[in-house]
Amino acid sequence: MPEPPLPPFSVLLPVYAGDVAAHVNRAIASVSAEQTLRPAEVVLVRDGPVAADIAAVLARAASGELTGGVGVRLVELPTNVGLARALEAGLAACAHAIVARADADDISLPERFATQVPLVAGGLDLVSAAIVEFTTDEHERGLVRAWPTDPAAIAALARFQDPFNHPAVVYRRAAVAAAGGYEHLDKLEDYWLFARMIAAGAQVGNVAEPLVLYRIGAGAYARRGGWTLLRSELGLQARMLRTGFTTPFQCARNVVVRGVWRFVPTRVRRPIYAVVTRLRGR
């Protein structure tokens, strides 16, 4: 018997004034026209006013010029509300039960959705994939960020760090809603959502092979440190402890290890991260 057709799905991609128009253009094309399994729609969330060049890219996408005819739904927020609130607005606009996340400066490889969407259609509530870092030339690829694929290993790791790559996630919208959706927590809103999804019993997985090219800008590693991230980190750990997702010992360990990590100098943080990532991949 022939395989049943895969369900339609949405792509959710937020854009804001800090993005680069050429990167937005490339990201939109990569999640639509270039996919071997195309989405039914791309939901673009304009998080506040943007410059004319980005507005022009959004207009080209809405016309179908960038998407190969894939429909675009443009959600225009009058002011910048931050990633979590922008994603919530975008999710509310998505027409389909399965939603793929994408960022405005990354590139989804052509087989991404053909690999991930069947896994969600087959019963998973949340699936991510490995990603590959690059700087300016997408053909010059660097560090691979991969996570465990076994659900038990994913759940165990989630007590210490985010076991998913957010730019490569595909999830069931109902499972996101059942966990309470995105909540504002600067740069850690995805980890907090995924922890709540796991706690709520979501079926999760990871694809071992890289499916997204992850753009590393000049300040990418620097932005993962400092007082702002420490405040978010402490807020995250308090929430995970309060909800019972972590034990008091796990919370204390995380505050010490992850808190100190926020103040490791950037020139040291990147090589340490690379070593740890390679060891984890083995």
N, C-alpha and C positions, 0 to 999 in steps of 0.2 A: 504493500500500500504506500502511496506517496506520503511524504511528511506533511503534516498540517502547516498552513502558512503561518509565519510569525506575526504576532500582533503589531499594530502600528505603535510607534513610540515618538516621544518629543525629545528635543535637545534643548537644554537650558543654559544660556550663555549670557552672563552679565557684562556690561561695558560701562566704564566711567571715564571721567575727564583725564585721569592719569594714564590711560592706555595710549598706545601708539597706533595710529590709523593703519599703517601697513601690516602690523601684527594682527589687528582685528580682522582685516581683510583676509589674511592667510588663515586665521583660525576658523572663520565662518565657512570658507570654501572647503576646509579640511573635514568639517563635520557634516557636510551636505553633498555637494557635487562630487567630491572625491571618494566617498564611501562606497564600498561594494554592496552594503546594505544601507540604503538611505532612510533617514527618518521621515516621518509623515509631516513634521513641522520643526522649525527652529524658533524657539522663543528667545528673543533678544530683550534684555532688560537694560534700558538706558538709565543708569543710576545717577540722576541729576543732569544738569546741562553739560554738554561736551563741545569741543571745538568744531569748527566747520569741516575739517578734514574727516573727523570721525563721523559726524552727521552725514557726510556724503557717502561714506562706506555703508552706514546703516540704510540709507536710501537705496543704494545699489543692491543690498541684500534683500530689502523688501520688494524690489522689482523682480527678483528672481535671477538677476544677472550673475550673482556670486554663487548661488545655491544650486544651479542646474535645474531650476524650476521647483525645488522644494519650497513649500509655503513658509512664510515668515510671519510671526506674530510679534509686533513691537510693543513692549510695555515701557512707557515713558514716565518716569518718576520726576516730579517737578524739582525736587531737591535731592542731594546726595544723602542716602539713608544708611549706607554701609552694606557690606556683603550679605550678612544674615537677613536683613529686612528686604534687600533687593531679591535674594533668592526666594524668600517666602512669597513676594509679589509675583515672581516668575512662575513658581509652582502653582499658584492659584490660577494662572492663565494657561497652563499646560492642558491640552485636550485629552491626553492619553495616560494610561495607568503606569506605563514604564517611561522613566525619564533618564536621559543621559546628561551628565554634567560636563561642561567644557569651560575653559577659561579663555579670555580674549587675547592672550599672548602665547598660547600653546598650539601644538599641531597634532591632531588625531591622525594616526596612520590608517590607511584605507580599509584594513580588515578589522578595525576596532569594534564596530557595532555588530558585524557578522559573527564576531567571537563572543561578545558579551551579552547581547540581547537574547540569544537562545538560552543562556544560563538563567536569566531572570524569568523568561517565559517558561522555563522548565521547573521553577520553584524557588530559586534564590530571591531574597528580598533586596540584597545589596551585593554588588560585585565590583571590585576595582581591578587594577592591573599594574604591572611594572611600568615605570616611565624612564625615559632616557634624557639626561641633561644635554643641552647644547647652548651655545652663546649667541653667535650671529648666523653662522652657516648651519642649516639644519642637516646637512650631510656630514658634518664633523661632529660626531656624537661622543659624549663622555660617559660620566658615571651613570650606572643603572641603579635605580631605586626600586628594589623588589621586596615583597613582604611574604609571610607564610601563606600557603594556599589551603592548609587544613583548617577547618572551622574551629576546632578546639585550640589549635595553636594561635589562631587569630584572636579568639576570646581571651586567652591567657595574656597575650602581648598587649591587648587593649587596656589592661590594668596598669600598664606602664607608659605606653606611647600609642599614638594613632597608628593602627595597623593597615590603613588604606591610603592610597594616593588620591586625594580629593579631585584633581583634574581628570582622573581616569575612571570615575565612579559612574555606574549605572544602577538605579534603584527603582523599587516599586513605590510609587507615590503614596499609596495607602500605608505602607510600613513607616515612611517618614512622618506622616500625619499621626499615626498611632503612637509614635515616640515623642510627639509634641512639636515637631518641625524644627527649623533652625531658630536658635536663640542667639542674640548678640553677645559675643565674647571675642574681643579683638584678636583675629588671626587664629583662634582656636575653636571657632563655632562649628567647624566640621567634625573635629575630634569629639566634642561634646555631644553632637547629634549622633554620631556613630556609636558612642558608648551607650547612649540611651536606647538605640535600636537593638544593640546586642542584649542589653538588660531586659528588653521587652520581648526577647525571643526571636528576633529576626534571623532568618537563614542567610548566612554570609559566605563569601568566598573571594578569592583573588586569582587572577590569571597570571601565570608565571612569566609569560613573554611580554616584552614592552609593547604597549599599544598607543602611547602618547609621547611626543617629544616635548620636553619641559624646558622652557626658555629660562636661562639663568642670566639675569641682568647684573649690572655692576654692584648693586646693593642687596642682592638676594640673600646672602648669608648674614649680612649685617642686620637685616630686618628681623632675623630670628632671635635677636638678643635685645637687651636693654630693659629699662624699668617698665615700659608699657607691656612688654611680653611677660615680665615677672608678675605684674598685677593680674594679667589674664591667667597666667599659670596658677597662681594662688587661688583665683576664683574657680578655675576648673577643678583643682584638687579638692576644694571645699565642697563643691557640688557633687563630685563623684563619691566622696566620703558620706555626705549627708544622705544620698540616695541608696547607699549600700553597695555601690558598684565596686568600691575598693574598701579594704580593711584599714584600720588605723595604722598598722605597720606599713602597708602599701602606700598610704597617703604620705606618711612621714618620709619614706624612702623617696617618693616622687618629688616632694618639695625640696629635699636636699639635692638629689641628683639633677633633676630637671631645672631647679632654681639656680644652681651653680652654673649649669650649662648656659644659661642666659647671659652670663657675664664672662664667659671664655672669650678672649679676643678673636675677632673675625679671622685673622690670619692663621689662628690655631684651630678654630672651629671647623673650617672647611676640610683640612687634611684629616682631622680626627673622624669627622663624619664619613669621609670617603673610605677610611680603613674599616670602620664599624660596618658600613653598608656592604663592603666586599665580603667581610667575614660572615655577615648574616646571609648573603647570597649563597655561600657555600654550605 
